[in-house]
Amino acid sequence: MAPSRSGSGKQGFASMDEAKQRNIASKGGQSVPAAKRSFAQDPALAAEAGRKGGQAVQASDRSFSRDRSLAASAGRKGGQATHSKGRGANGSPDVAT
């Protein structure tokens, strides 16, 4: 039987204060050389990576290129999910009462 815990129930990383979490998390980003750190810093690099990823998939396995309605459906779902953040089930903004 596992020993019972008291307190907030958080363990490990989650139990640390925010400053310590940020310090540890920032080290992960720093471990990558600045030149390779972010596609946001170099859109051409992002485009090249996207092309490589697309070329890695066989043409017969590219479902969106074979089925435009599937691609359209996925695009609609993504748009709905993006635009509904912070909204309730009925589409109105969530308001704390």
Summary of the structure (lengths in Angstrom):
residues: 97
radius of gyration: 21.7
end to end distance: 41.9
largest distance: 55.0
contacts: 143
relative contact order: 0.04
helix: 62%
strand: 2%
